[in-house]
Amino acid sequence: MKRVLVTFVPDYYPSNTGFAQAFFHMHSSILEHKTCDHVYVFAQGNYQSPSEDNITVESLPRFRGKELLRFGLTRSIEQKYISFKLKNIIMSIKKISEDYSIQMILLESMFMAWLVPILKKYFPNIPIVCRIHGTGPEYTAYYKKLEGIKFREYLLSCVFSLKYIAATTKFYFDFFQDYYKNYDLFMDKEFFLLPNTTLSLESLKEKSDSIHLLQLGRLDMRGYHQKGFSDTVKALLYIEKTNPQLASKIVYTTIGAGDREKEFLNRVKAFSLVKHIHFSKLNNDKVKEIELQSDLILVPSRCEGMSMFATEAIAAGIPLVCTRGNGLESVGIDGYNAYYVSGYDYIRMAESIVKIISDKNELKRMSLNSLKFFEENCSYQAVSNKYFVIDKFLSEHTC
């Protein structure tokens, strides 16, 4: 019987966001390596099915956070209302389960976990897995005044009402233990690793005396802090002071927009030797082109999941300077294809940048290691192998 994956996603093809790219490439990996025969995608919004015959996309109604929170905390009326709006989805899954073998229902990100009560009610015999992406859990823990925190706390409670929880990186399993500080909560859970993936990419770097550094991220209030943009400015100013000859060769490109963009652009005016290029908005193809022309990717995030930006970098053989203690540790090994620094430590960040880019042999070594790391850990084959383990483990659920 044909084996199918049913998945719910907050974004999908042809969108070019990191979320959409992560979901689409994961589906492509398991289909290409035949660990799955067909993927049925329920996407929150209006999306089109890609050209692949074995991916089917249906639209999932959008709900406001307050509406979903009421659903989680109150009874009958809201539950019946939301179930009514989802009845076509429920009917579709029932039809799929009659004709095919459903490997699992995969909820992509904690932001889809509001579906858990409904899916558990209608499909008690199908294993349901929620995979954690992005920085949603950290925001729930770290930001006490963030709008919608109560809703995020509800979403995490929905995640932990499941027996099966996956994540793109092992960082989240440690994070959740620290967040809940209740080991009993983990006794009857099963945790799985399913990293992000992408296609192998070919670097477009041309021979030049210039050294191209790239940093990407939102420049709104939270993104500016989270992505560590000001730390990079400080690190480059330190390089200008301590190694002016090298600093004069650096081209620092940034991509991002938001209400802190003006503040950031004022900060970089302090550069006297480093050349700065900034883009507020670019489509994904142009972003990828700039990324493939870069010598080094900077991801000094204060919190981060398994970044698709960083995953694409190692797929093209580009080394990283990034922070430890988060999901970025799943895209590299310190001293092998990346240098890891503590958050806020712009001095160590500056020293790491200098160590990589001042020696062409070191840059080449780390570039080759990035390619090796990607093939072994994040390639289509590697991710398909990890999906295979989940599928086989869950097969007992329906026995």
N, C-alpha and C positions, 0 to 999 in steps of 0.2 A: 504493500500500500504506500502511496506517496506520503512522504514525511514533510510536514509543513511547520513553519514558525509563524505564530500570530503575534504581532507586536504593535504597541501603541507608542507614538512618538510626538513630541511637541513641535517638531519642525522636520521638513523632508525635502527631497528633490522637487523642483530644481533650485531650491534655496541654497545659497552658498555659505550659510553660517557654519561655525564649527560643529554645532549639534547635528545639522543636516548632513554634513560630510561624514561625521563619525558613524551615523546610523546607516547611511547608504553604503559606505565601504565595508562595514561589518556584514551587511546582507550579501554584498557581492562576494566577500571572502568565503562565506559558508556555502554559497551556491556554486562558486567556481570549483571548490574542492569537494563538492557533493556530500557535505555533512548535513545538507538540507536540500529538499527538492523544490520548494516554493516558499516565498515569504509573502504573507498578507499584512499589509501596513495600514493601520488606522492612524491618520495624521490629523493633528489638531489645526484645522484650517483647510483651505482649498489648494490641493496639490494635484499634480498630474502623475500618472504612472510613467516610469522611465521606459526606455525602449526594450529593456530586458523582458522577455516573455514570462519569466518565472518570478516577477515581482508585481503584485497587485496592490494598488493604493485606493483607499476609500477615505472620505472626509469624516472627521470626528467633530461634533459640535463644540464650539468654544463656550466656556463658562467663566463667569467672573469669580475671582477668588472668594469674595464674600458669599456668593451663592453656594460655592462648594463647601465652604466652612459651615454654613447653616446645614447643609446636607449631612455633614459629618457629626454635628452636635445635636440635631433635633430629629424628630420622627416623621412619620407618615407623609405629610403633604409634600415637603421638599424631596423626599426620597422617591415618591411616586412620580413627581414632576421630572426629575432628572432621569429616572429609569425610562419614562415615556420618551424623552428626547433621545435616549440611547437605544430604543427598542430595535431600530434597524441594524445597529451594530451587533446587538445580542442575537438577533435572528441570523445575521451573517455568520457569526462564530458557530452557532448551532448547526448551520448548514455545512460549514467546513468540517466540523467534527463528525458529521454523518458520513462524509465522503472520503475523508483523509485522516491520517494519524497526526494529531497535533503534538509536536514535541514539547512545546511550552507556550504560555502567554508571557511575553516579555514586555514589561513596562520600562521604557527608556527614560530614566531620570526620576528623582523624587517628585518632580512636578507632575508626573502622571499617576502618582500613588493614590490620588483621590478615587481612582477607579477600583481600588482593591476591594472595598465592601461589596460593590456591585458584581464584580467578576467572581468573587468567592461564593456569592449567593447563587449565581446562575451556572457556574462551572466548577463545582466542588471536586470533580475528578480530573481536572486538567491542572498540571503544575503551573503555578504563577510565580514569576521571578521579577524582581525590580532591580535594575542596574543603576548604580549611582554614577552620575557624571558631574562635572563642573564644581561650583563652589557653594551650592545651595546649603549643604549641611553646615559648612563653616560659618556662613552668614547667619544661620539660625543660632549658632552658639556664640558668635563674637559680637554681633550687632544687637544691642539691647533696645535701641530706639528705632530700628529699621521698620518701615511700614510693612505690614503683612507678616510680622514675626509669628503671630498666633496661628496664622494659616500655615506657615512653614513648619511650626511645631506639630500641627495636626498631620501634615504630610509625612513627617518622619515617624509619627505614631502609626500611620498606615503602613509604611515600609516595614516596621518591626512587628506588625501583626502577621506578616508572612513568614513561612518557614524557610523560604529560599531567597537569599539576597546576593546579588552580584555587584561588582564594582570594576571600574577600569583599572584601578590600582589598589594595592594592598594598604596604602595609606589610610583608606577609609575604614578598614576593619579596626585598626588601632585607634583611629579618631572616634569611632562609635563607642569603643570600650571606655575611652577617657570621658566622652560626653555623658554616657549614662551611668558610669561608675557602679554598674550592677551586673556582675558576672552571671547571675542566675538568668538574666535576660537572653544570654547567648547559648545556654545549654542545649536548647532544642532547635537552634538555627543551623542552616547549612550555608556556607559562604563560598562564592565562586569568583575567580578572576577572569575577566573578559576585557582585555585592553582595547584601546582604539587602534585602528589600522588605516592604511591608505596604500595607494599604489607606489611602487618604487619610482623615484623621480630623478631626472638627470639635471645636475647642476649646470647653470648657464653662466657661471663665473668666467669672465675674460681676464687674461693676464693684464695686470695693472699695478702701479705702485701704490694706488689707493687701497685702503682696507675698509671694507663695507660692513658696518654693524647694523642690525635691524631689531627694532622693538615694536610690538603691536599690542593694542588693547584700548578699551574704552577710556576716555578722558573725562568721564563724569565724576561726581563726588566720590563714589565708592571705587570705581575702576582706577582712577588716578592713584589712589592710595594702594589698592590691592596689587596693581601691576608694578609698583615700585618705580615709577617714572622719575621721581625726584632723586631716588638713590642713584640712578644711572647718570643724571646730570652731575651729581657730586663726584661720582667715580671718574667721569671724563674730565672734570675740572682738576681732579687730583693727578690724572695722567698728564694734563697740560703743564702742571707745575713740576712734576718729577721726571717726565720723559717728553719734553717738548718736540723733539725730532719725530718721535713716533706719533704723537698727537696730531701733528700737521698732516699725517697721511690718513687719518681717520675720517670717514664719511659716516655719520650717524643718521640713519633714516628712521622716522617714526610714522606710524599709521594709527589714527584714532581721533575720535571727536567726542565732545561733551562740554559740560559747563566749566570744567577746569582746564580746557584747552588753551584759553588765553593766558592763564597763569603759567602753564607749562611753557608756552612759547616765549613768555617774558623771562623765564628762568634760563632758557638756552641762549639768550642774548649775552649771557656771561662768558660764553665760549670765545676765545680769541684765536685758537688754532684749529679746533675740531670743526669740520663743516657739517652743518645740520640741514636735513631735508625733511619736510613734513607734509603728509597727506591727511586730510580730514577723513575722506571717504574714497574707497576704491572698490571695484568689484573683485570677487575672489580670484579671478584669473590674473588680474593685474597684481594683486597682493602676492600670489604664488610666483609670478614672474620676478618681482623684486626679491622675494625670499630666495629664489634659486640663483640670484646674482650676488648673494651676500656671502661673506667669509665667516661670519659669526652671528649667532642668534642670542639675544639677551632676553631672559625671562626671570627677572628678579622679584617674582611675586611674593607678597606676604602670605597669601593662601592661593592654592591652585589645585585643580584636579589633574587628569592626564591630558594636557593641552594638545589639541589637534595641530596647532601652530608648531609646537615643538616636535610632534610626531612627523609632520611633513618635513621639518628641517633634517631630522636624522635619516629620513627616507631619501633625501638628496645628498647625504654625506656631509652635512654641515654641523660642526661642533656647537656646543651650548655653554653659556654661563648662566646658571640658574640657582634657585634657592633650594636648600634641603628642608626636610621636615614636612613635605607635602607630596602630592602626586607626581611632581616632576622627577622624583627619584625613580620612576618607572620608565623614563626615556633615556637613561644614561647611567654611567658608572664614573664616579669621581676620579679624575686623572686619566680616564680611558677615552671617552668621547665628550666629556663635559667636566667643568669645574663647578663644584657646589659651594655656595656661600650661605651664611646665615642671613635671614631677612634683616634689612636695614644696614648691613655691614658693607658700606660702599668702598671702604679701603681694600678689603679682601676682594671685592668685585673688581676694582681697578687693577689689582695685582694679577688676578686671574686673566683679565682681558690682555694685559701686557704679556703674560707668559705664553698665551696662545698665539697672538698675532705678531710678536716680535721675532719669531723663529719659523721660517717657512717649512722646515722639516717637521716641527711640532704641529703646525697647522695641518700638514698633509697626513701625519700619523693619526691625529684625532678625527680627521675627515673620513679616513678609511675605516676607523673604528666605529664611527657613527653608522656607516653602511652595514658593517657586520652586526652591530647591536640591533639595528632595525630588522635585518633578515632573520635573526635568531629569535626575536621577541615580539615584533609588531607587524611582520609581513602578513599577507593574506594567508599563507600556509600556517604560520605560527598561531594566528588568531583562530583559524578554522580548527586547528588541533585542540585549542582550549575550549572552543564551543562543543567539540565532540565529547569531551569529558563531562560537561554539564548535561548534554543530551543523554548519555549513557547512565549517568548517575540518577537522573530524574526518571528514567524509564521504570524504576521500581514504584514510582508514585501511582501509576495506573495499573500495576500488576494485581 
